[in-house]
Amino acid sequence: MNEHILLVEDEKALRTTLGDRLRREGYVVDLAADGQEGFDKATRLPFDLIILDVMLPVRNGFDVCRDIRIAGLATPILLLTARSETVEKVLGLKLGADDYVTKPFDSMELLARLEALLRRTPLRTGQTVYQLGSICLDTRRTTVTKQGDPIYLSAREFQLLRYLAEHIGVTLSRDRILRHVWGYESDTFTRTVDVHISSLRQKLEDDPKKPELIVTVPGVGYKLQEQ
Ligand code: CA
């Protein structure tokens, strides 16, 4: 199956080389050179994934990302950002992006991120809102709230929470979580899972020391408890 990718990038050289690279990987690629053209194509044609540069003429990537979500499209969006400040990343994710790559990036890394996003359960057909006690996870809007207040998660924390929510009540081993959430980083250690679970608990649990949402299953892994 040839997934269709929309690449929105104003730098001609990057648009051309990345477009060619994606085609060599077997993707069907459509290009847009500014934010308006990107938004028009994204809302008019079906895509499996959108690569969206943030610094774009006419309309910037954040606006385009937000408007694509407002238009009701759940197509995965990978942001290309030249900025590394956390606030920019958080803003992008809050506006509905699924992941981001900071320029300059290695094309292998970008391809791996794409594959990870495309491999996930299709958002269009899957459940998009999970009510987990006082926590509400909206995978379409890419938001998490606790009693209505926004909770800011990193991209990876969000992916991890989503993976847990998609398997609510199921005990998941660290290896399985690693494979699905970090799949492309083969040298990542299972300890990474523990670190991210711990930070999720800090943000989500009433008492992070006595977690009632994300529980540890001794000797196996973790489970998102049905509330
Ligand atoms: Ca740009």
py3Dmol code that shows the C-alpha trace and the ligand (Angstrom):
import py3Dmol

protein = """\
ATOM      1  CA  MET A   1       0.000   0.000   0.000  1.00  0.00           C
ATOM      2  CA  ASN A   2       1.329   3.389  -0.974  1.00  0.00           C
ATOM      3  CA  GLU A   3       0.575   5.980   1.636  1.00  0.00           C
ATOM      4  CA  HIS A   4      -0.078   9.490   0.421  1.00  0.00           C
ATOM      5  CA  ILE A   5       1.978  12.215   2.029  1.00  0.00           C
ATOM      6  CA  LEU A   6       1.557  15.958   1.713  1.00  0.00           C
ATOM      7  CA  LEU A   7       4.808  17.853   2.147  1.00  0.00           C
ATOM      8  CA  VAL A   8       4.363  21.542   2.950  1.00  0.00           C
ATOM      9  CA  GLU A   9       7.761  23.247   2.782  1.00  0.00           C
ATOM     10  CA  ASP A  10       8.737  26.595   1.306  1.00  0.00           C
ATOM     11  CA  GLU A  11      12.458  25.901   0.853  1.00  0.00           C
ATOM     12  CA  LYS A  12      12.605  24.625  -2.704  1.00  0.00           C
ATOM     13  CA  ALA A  13      15.782  22.567  -2.284  1.00  0.00           C
ATOM     14  CA  LEU A  14      14.469  20.767   0.785  1.00  0.00           C
ATOM     15  CA  ARG A  15      11.042  20.276  -0.778  1.00  0.00           C
ATOM     16  CA  THR A  16      12.619  18.663  -3.824  1.00  0.00           C
ATOM     17  CA  THR A  17      15.159  16.455  -2.084  1.00  0.00           C
ATOM     18  CA  LEU A  18      12.794  15.325   0.656  1.00  0.00           C
ATOM     19  CA  GLY A  19       9.995  14.760  -1.855  1.00  0.00           C
ATOM     20  CA  ASP A  20      12.297  12.604  -3.980  1.00  0.00           C
ATOM     21  CA  ARG A  21      13.512  10.716  -0.956  1.00  0.00           C
ATOM     22  CA  LEU A  22       9.959   9.945   0.149  1.00  0.00           C
ATOM     23  CA  ARG A  23       9.046   8.750  -3.339  1.00  0.00           C
ATOM     24  CA  ARG A  24      12.048   6.442  -3.344  1.00  0.00           C
ATOM     25  CA  GLU A  25      10.670   4.990  -0.116  1.00  0.00           C
ATOM     26  CA  GLY A  26       7.452   4.181  -1.949  1.00  0.00           C
ATOM     27  CA  TYR A  27       5.247   7.021  -0.759  1.00  0.00           C
ATOM     28  CA  VAL A  28       3.007   8.993  -3.071  1.00  0.00           C
ATOM     29  CA  VAL A  29       3.993  12.614  -2.479  1.00  0.00           C
ATOM     30  CA  ASP A  30       2.181  15.854  -3.116  1.00  0.00           C
ATOM     31  CA  LEU A  31       3.915  19.184  -2.527  1.00  0.00           C
ATOM     32  CA  ALA A  32       2.863  22.611  -1.317  1.00  0.00           C
ATOM     33  CA  ALA A  33       5.123  25.661  -1.125  1.00  0.00           C
ATOM     34  CA  ASP A  34       3.252  27.851   1.361  1.00  0.00           C
ATOM     35  CA  GLY A  35       0.759  27.600   4.185  1.00  0.00           C
ATOM     36  CA  GLN A  36      -2.296  28.494   2.141  1.00  0.00           C
ATOM     37  CA  GLU A  37      -1.558  25.963  -0.580  1.00  0.00           C
ATOM     38  CA  GLY A  38      -0.832  23.407   2.134  1.00  0.00           C
ATOM     39  CA  PHE A  39      -4.128  24.036   3.899  1.00  0.00           C
ATOM     40  CA  ASP A  40      -6.073  23.934   0.631  1.00  0.00           C
ATOM     41  CA  LYS A  41      -4.559  20.617  -0.414  1.00  0.00           C
ATOM     42  CA  ALA A  42      -4.820  19.120   3.066  1.00  0.00           C
ATOM     43  CA  THR A  43      -8.534  19.843   3.260  1.00  0.00           C
ATOM     44  CA  ARG A  44      -9.355  18.992  -0.353  1.00  0.00           C
ATOM     45  CA  LEU A  45      -7.434  15.763  -0.908  1.00  0.00           C
ATOM     46  CA  PRO A  46      -7.098  12.637   1.235  1.00  0.00           C
ATOM     47  CA  PHE A  47      -3.674  12.140   2.797  1.00  0.00           C
ATOM     48  CA  ASP A  48      -2.346   9.580   5.224  1.00  0.00           C
ATOM     49  CA  LEU A  49       0.115  12.028   6.700  1.00  0.00           C
ATOM     50  CA  ILE A  50       1.123  15.674   6.436  1.00  0.00           C
ATOM     51  CA  ILE A  51       4.674  16.965   6.877  1.00  0.00           C
ATOM     52  CA  LEU A  52       4.290  20.594   7.789  1.00  0.00           C
ATOM     53  CA  ASP A  53       7.051  23.157   8.059  1.00  0.00           C
ATOM     54  CA  VAL A  54       6.399  25.745  10.795  1.00  0.00           C
ATOM     55  CA  MET A  55       8.078  28.778   9.197  1.00  0.00           C
ATOM     56  CA  LEU A  56       6.012  29.213   6.042  1.00  0.00           C
ATOM     57  CA  PRO A  57       4.971  32.203   3.958  1.00  0.00           C
ATOM     58  CA  VAL A  58       1.328  33.338   3.785  1.00  0.00           C
ATOM     59  CA  ARG A  59       0.191  31.205   6.730  1.00  0.00           C
ATOM     60  CA  ASN A  60       2.569  29.667   9.233  1.00  0.00           C
ATOM     61  CA  GLY A  61       2.568  25.993  10.087  1.00  0.00           C
ATOM     62  CA  PHE A  62       0.999  26.438  13.522  1.00  0.00           C
ATOM     63  CA  ASP A  63      -2.008  28.203  12.009  1.00  0.00           C
ATOM     64  CA  VAL A  64      -2.319  25.622   9.263  1.00  0.00           C
ATOM     65  CA  CYS A  65      -2.083  22.801  11.795  1.00  0.00           C
ATOM     66  CA  ARG A  66      -4.774  24.348  13.996  1.00  0.00           C
ATOM     67  CA  ASP A  67      -7.056  25.035  11.039  1.00  0.00           C
ATOM     68  CA  ILE A  68      -6.695  21.506   9.694  1.00  0.00           C
ATOM     69  CA  ARG A  69      -7.905  20.224  13.074  1.00  0.00           C
ATOM     70  CA  ILE A  70     -10.693  22.807  13.232  1.00  0.00           C
ATOM     71  CA  ALA A  71     -11.739  21.574   9.794  1.00  0.00           C
ATOM     72  CA  GLY A  72     -12.242  18.195  11.462  1.00  0.00           C
ATOM     73  CA  LEU A  73      -9.371  16.301   9.851  1.00  0.00           C
ATOM     74  CA  ALA A  74      -7.463  13.812  11.984  1.00  0.00           C
ATOM     75  CA  THR A  75      -4.655  13.207   9.494  1.00  0.00           C
ATOM     76  CA  PRO A  76      -1.374  12.731  11.390  1.00  0.00           C
ATOM     77  CA  ILE A  77       0.775  15.871  11.224  1.00  0.00           C
ATOM     78  CA  LEU A  78       4.541  15.906  11.606  1.00  0.00           C
ATOM     79  CA  LEU A  79       5.913  19.408  12.155  1.00  0.00           C
ATOM     80  CA  LEU A  80       9.279  20.521  10.853  1.00  0.00           C
ATOM     81  CA  THR A  81      10.537  23.123  13.255  1.00  0.00           C
ATOM     82  CA  ALA A  82      13.728  25.130  13.216  1.00  0.00           C
ATOM     83  CA  ARG A  83      13.182  26.049  16.815  1.00  0.00           C
ATOM     84  CA  SER A  84      14.049  23.814  19.676  1.00  0.00           C
ATOM     85  CA  GLU A  85      12.388  25.707  22.496  1.00  0.00           C
ATOM     86  CA  THR A  86      10.047  23.512  24.461  1.00  0.00           C
ATOM     87  CA  VAL A  87       7.309  26.117  24.301  1.00  0.00           C
ATOM     88  CA  GLU A  88       7.211  25.887  20.507  1.00  0.00           C
ATOM     89  CA  LYS A  89       6.922  22.126  20.602  1.00  0.00           C
ATOM     90  CA  VAL A  90       4.217  22.244  23.221  1.00  0.00           C
ATOM     91  CA  LEU A  91       2.331  24.816  21.168  1.00  0.00           C
ATOM     92  CA  GLY A  92       2.560  22.629  18.080  1.00  0.00           C
ATOM     93  CA  LEU A  93       1.296  19.581  19.932  1.00  0.00           C
ATOM     94  CA  LYS A  94      -1.417  21.597  21.613  1.00  0.00           C
ATOM     95  CA  LEU A  95      -2.590  22.799  18.217  1.00  0.00           C
ATOM     96  CA  GLY A  96      -2.980  19.231  17.089  1.00  0.00           C
ATOM     97  CA  ALA A  97       0.338  18.099  15.648  1.00  0.00           C
ATOM     98  CA  ASP A  98       1.309  14.491  16.351  1.00  0.00           C
ATOM     99  CA  ASP A  99       5.071  14.788  16.400  1.00  0.00           C
ATOM    100  CA  TYR A 100       7.846  17.120  15.329  1.00  0.00           C
ATOM    101  CA  VAL A 101      11.343  16.973  13.933  1.00  0.00           C
ATOM    102  CA  THR A 102      13.774  19.814  14.549  1.00  0.00           C
ATOM    103  CA  LYS A 103      15.769  21.105  11.583  1.00  0.00           C
ATOM    104  CA  PRO A 104      18.335  20.225  10.495  1.00  0.00           C
ATOM    105  CA  PHE A 105      17.238  16.614  10.676  1.00  0.00           C
ATOM    106  CA  ASP A 106      18.646  13.363   9.482  1.00  0.00           C
ATOM    107  CA  SER A 107      16.458  11.879   6.749  1.00  0.00           C
ATOM    108  CA  MET A 108      16.605   8.455   8.400  1.00  0.00           C
ATOM    109  CA  GLU A 109      15.186   9.961  11.565  1.00  0.00           C
ATOM    110  CA  LEU A 110      12.412  11.649   9.652  1.00  0.00           C
ATOM    111  CA  LEU A 111      11.525   8.426   7.837  1.00  0.00           C
ATOM    112  CA  ALA A 112      11.451   6.568  11.121  1.00  0.00           C
ATOM    113  CA  ARG A 113       9.095   9.133  12.644  1.00  0.00           C
ATOM    114  CA  LEU A 114       6.835   8.891   9.607  1.00  0.00           C
ATOM    115  CA  GLU A 115       6.682   5.152   9.823  1.00  0.00           C
ATOM    116  CA  ALA A 116       5.905   5.305  13.518  1.00  0.00           C
ATOM    117  CA  LEU A 117       3.030   7.719  12.891  1.00  0.00           C
ATOM    118  CA  LEU A 118       1.663   5.723   9.969  1.00  0.00           C
ATOM    119  CA  ARG A 119       1.886   2.478  11.889  1.00  0.00           C
ATOM    120  CA  ARG A 120      -0.384   3.714  14.627  1.00  0.00           C
ATOM    121  CA  THR A 121      -4.063   2.902  14.711  1.00  0.00           C
ATOM    122  CA  PRO A 122      -5.742   5.057  12.073  1.00  0.00           C
ATOM    123  CA  LEU A 123      -7.216   8.031  13.869  1.00  0.00           C
ATOM    124  CA  ARG A 124      -9.976   8.405  11.348  1.00  0.00           C
ATOM    125  CA  THR A 125     -11.626   5.139  12.278  1.00  0.00           C
ATOM    126  CA  GLY A 126     -10.516   4.655  15.857  1.00  0.00           C
ATOM    127  CA  GLN A 127     -11.875   6.012  19.082  1.00  0.00           C
ATOM    128  CA  THR A 128     -10.606   9.535  19.571  1.00  0.00           C
ATOM    129  CA  VAL A 129     -11.773  10.557  23.043  1.00  0.00           C
ATOM    130  CA  TYR A 130     -10.959   8.572  26.166  1.00  0.00           C
ATOM    131  CA  GLN A 131     -12.442   9.491  29.523  1.00  0.00           C
ATOM    132  CA  LEU A 132     -10.141   8.066  32.195  1.00  0.00           C
ATOM    133  CA  GLY A 133     -11.645   9.114  35.492  1.00  0.00           C
ATOM    134  CA  SER A 134     -11.003  12.850  35.758  1.00  0.00           C
ATOM    135  CA  ILE A 135      -8.578  12.683  32.814  1.00  0.00           C
ATOM    136  CA  CYS A 136      -9.835  13.275  29.298  1.00  0.00           C
ATOM    137  CA  LEU A 137      -7.590  12.283  26.400  1.00  0.00           C
ATOM    138  CA  ASP A 138      -8.612  13.585  22.989  1.00  0.00           C
ATOM    139  CA  THR A 139      -6.380  12.040  20.344  1.00  0.00           C
ATOM    140  CA  ARG A 140      -7.894  14.023  17.511  1.00  0.00           C
ATOM    141  CA  ARG A 141      -7.301  17.381  19.112  1.00  0.00           C
ATOM    142  CA  THR A 142      -4.176  16.066  20.809  1.00  0.00           C
ATOM    143  CA  THR A 143      -5.243  17.424  24.158  1.00  0.00           C
ATOM    144  CA  VAL A 144      -5.261  16.061  27.668  1.00  0.00           C
ATOM    145  CA  THR A 145      -7.262  17.659  30.440  1.00  0.00           C
ATOM    146  CA  LYS A 146      -7.729  16.881  34.101  1.00  0.00           C
ATOM    147  CA  GLN A 147     -11.031  18.088  35.506  1.00  0.00           C
ATOM    148  CA  GLY A 148     -11.167  20.385  32.506  1.00  0.00           C
ATOM    149  CA  ASP A 149      -7.726  21.928  33.043  1.00  0.00           C
ATOM    150  CA  PRO A 150      -5.181  21.409  30.277  1.00  0.00           C
ATOM    151  CA  ILE A 151      -2.243  19.112  30.981  1.00  0.00           C
ATOM    152  CA  TYR A 152       0.814  19.586  28.816  1.00  0.00           C
ATOM    153  CA  LEU A 153       2.511  16.407  27.727  1.00  0.00           C
ATOM    154  CA  SER A 154       5.572  15.895  25.597  1.00  0.00           C
ATOM    155  CA  ALA A 155       4.996  14.188  22.265  1.00  0.00           C
ATOM    156  CA  ARG A 156       6.343  10.955  23.647  1.00  0.00           C
ATOM    157  CA  GLU A 157       4.288  11.152  26.822  1.00  0.00           C
ATOM    158  CA  PHE A 158       1.237  11.739  24.679  1.00  0.00           C
ATOM    159  CA  GLN A 159       1.993   8.762  22.469  1.00  0.00           C
ATOM    160  CA  LEU A 160       2.593   6.627  25.529  1.00  0.00           C
ATOM    161  CA  LEU A 161      -0.670   7.670  27.152  1.00  0.00           C
ATOM    162  CA  ARG A 162      -2.527   7.072  23.919  1.00  0.00           C
ATOM    163  CA  TYR A 163      -1.004   3.612  23.566  1.00  0.00           C
ATOM    164  CA  LEU A 164      -2.003   2.767  27.139  1.00  0.00           C
ATOM    165  CA  ALA A 165      -5.513   4.142  26.557  1.00  0.00           C
ATOM    166  CA  GLU A 166      -5.922   2.065  23.411  1.00  0.00           C
ATOM    167  CA  HIS A 167      -5.155  -0.990  25.532  1.00  0.00           C
ATOM    168  CA  ILE A 168      -7.063  -0.063  28.656  1.00  0.00           C
ATOM    169  CA  GLY A 169      -7.149  -2.879  31.196  1.00  0.00           C
ATOM    170  CA  VAL A 170      -4.446  -4.831  29.353  1.00  0.00           C
ATOM    171  CA  THR A 171      -1.094  -5.495  30.993  1.00  0.00           C
ATOM    172  CA  LEU A 172       1.637  -4.283  28.655  1.00  0.00           C
ATOM    173  CA  SER A 173       5.249  -5.360  29.009  1.00  0.00           C
ATOM    174  CA  ARG A 174       8.003  -2.757  28.837  1.00  0.00           C
ATOM    175  CA  ASP A 175       9.285  -4.388  25.647  1.00  0.00           C
ATOM    176  CA  ARG A 176       5.908  -4.173  23.997  1.00  0.00           C
ATOM    177  CA  ILE A 177       5.501  -0.527  24.993  1.00  0.00           C
ATOM    178  CA  LEU A 178       8.997   0.244  23.711  1.00  0.00           C
ATOM    179  CA  ARG A 179       8.327  -1.461  20.402  1.00  0.00           C
ATOM    180  CA  HIS A 180       5.112   0.431  19.789  1.00  0.00           C
ATOM    181  CA  VAL A 181       5.889   3.842  21.198  1.00  0.00           C
ATOM    182  CA  TRP A 182       9.637   4.059  20.502  1.00  0.00           C
ATOM    183  CA  GLY A 183       9.723   1.446  17.704  1.00  0.00           C
ATOM    184  CA  TYR A 184      12.393   3.109  15.647  1.00  0.00           C
ATOM    185  CA  GLU A 185      14.945   3.549  18.410  1.00  0.00           C
ATOM    186  CA  SER A 186      16.249   0.049  18.712  1.00  0.00           C
ATOM    187  CA  ASP A 187      18.919   1.053  21.190  1.00  0.00           C
ATOM    188  CA  THR A 188      16.480   2.536  23.677  1.00  0.00           C
ATOM    189  CA  PHE A 189      16.449   0.796  27.002  1.00  0.00           C
ATOM    190  CA  THR A 190      13.368  -0.346  28.840  1.00  0.00           C
ATOM    191  CA  ARG A 191      14.339   2.043  31.635  1.00  0.00           C
ATOM    192  CA  THR A 192      13.153   4.796  29.284  1.00  0.00           C
ATOM    193  CA  VAL A 193       9.626   3.461  29.649  1.00  0.00           C
ATOM    194  CA  ASP A 194       9.860   3.723  33.438  1.00  0.00           C
ATOM    195  CA  VAL A 195      11.076   7.312  33.213  1.00  0.00           C
ATOM    196  CA  HIS A 196       8.196   8.344  30.985  1.00  0.00           C
ATOM    197  CA  ILE A 197       5.623   6.457  33.043  1.00  0.00           C
ATOM    198  CA  SER A 198       6.925   8.282  36.083  1.00  0.00           C
ATOM    199  CA  SER A 199       6.568  11.696  34.428  1.00  0.00           C
ATOM    200  CA  LEU A 200       3.067  10.835  33.201  1.00  0.00           C
ATOM    201  CA  ARG A 201       2.116   9.906  36.738  1.00  0.00           C
ATOM    202  CA  GLN A 202       3.473  13.211  38.025  1.00  0.00           C
ATOM    203  CA  LYS A 203       1.192  15.016  35.621  1.00  0.00           C
ATOM    204  CA  LEU A 204      -1.909  12.844  35.789  1.00  0.00           C
ATOM    205  CA  GLU A 205      -2.217  11.044  39.097  1.00  0.00           C
ATOM    206  CA  ASP A 206      -3.828  12.583  42.177  1.00  0.00           C
ATOM    207  CA  ASP A 207      -1.022  11.039  44.214  1.00  0.00           C
ATOM    208  CA  PRO A 208       1.897  10.034  41.948  1.00  0.00           C
ATOM    209  CA  LYS A 209       3.327   7.884  44.738  1.00  0.00           C
ATOM    210  CA  LYS A 210       0.126   5.831  44.854  1.00  0.00           C
ATOM    211  CA  PRO A 211      -0.876   5.646  41.200  1.00  0.00           C
ATOM    212  CA  GLU A 212      -4.436   4.606  40.519  1.00  0.00           C
ATOM    213  CA  LEU A 213      -4.525   5.319  36.806  1.00  0.00           C
ATOM    214  CA  ILE A 214      -1.276   3.856  35.471  1.00  0.00           C
ATOM    215  CA  VAL A 215      -0.529   0.900  37.680  1.00  0.00           C
ATOM    216  CA  THR A 216       2.605  -1.209  37.847  1.00  0.00           C
ATOM    217  CA  VAL A 217       2.180  -4.922  37.230  1.00  0.00           C
ATOM    218  CA  PRO A 218       5.184  -6.361  39.113  1.00  0.00           C
ATOM    219  CA  GLY A 219       7.603  -8.289  36.964  1.00  0.00           C
ATOM    220  CA  VAL A 220       5.688  -7.538  33.775  1.00  0.00           C
ATOM    221  CA  GLY A 221       5.035  -3.900  33.017  1.00  0.00           C
ATOM    222  CA  TYR A 222       2.177  -1.439  33.225  1.00  0.00           C
ATOM    223  CA  LYS A 223      -1.549  -1.243  32.829  1.00  0.00           C
ATOM    224  CA  LEU A 224      -3.964   1.624  32.435  1.00  0.00           C
ATOM    225  CA  GLN A 225      -6.652   0.908  34.989  1.00  0.00           C
ATOM    226  CA  GLU A 226     -10.289   1.218  34.001  1.00  0.00           C
ATOM    227  CA  GLN A 227     -11.756   3.948  36.171  1.00  0.00           C
TER     228      GLN A 227
END
"""
ligand_1 = """\
1
CA
Ca 10.390 27.277 6.104
"""
view = py3Dmol.view(width=600, height=400)
view.addModel(protein, "pdb")
view.setStyle({"model": 0}, {"cartoon": {"style": "trace"}})
view.addModel(ligand_1, "xyz")
view.setStyle({"model": 1}, {"stick": {}})
view.zoomTo()
view.show()
